[in-house]
């Protein structure tokens, strides 16, 4: 199982970024994929999660600003982040759980700063 996250960077407040997670090594359609983030000095938290055929789940503070989507044909999950705020600064990880085992991507840094 591999999860490859990409798309982070430096953006000004109010700006946008798109994160991508490319998955391989498992039946992608069958499993939920989540995006977590970890800010300096804080614990890792779930930002958004998507399962095939179901509405996505979002952390309250990102609802209306972030959109998670998946392309089962390409085994990818995308997190569109708009109206970014300094509090969104963190390392973002994609995640899945298969048969009780947790798998994490390598993380991609998002910095929101003027």
Buried (B, 14 or more C-beta within 10 A) or exposed (E): EEBBBBBBEEBEEEBEBBBBBBBEEBEBEEBBBBBBBBBEEEEBEEBBBBBEEEEBBBBEEBEEBBBBEBEEEEBBBBBBBBEBBEEBBBBBBBBBEBEEEEBBBEBBEBBBEE
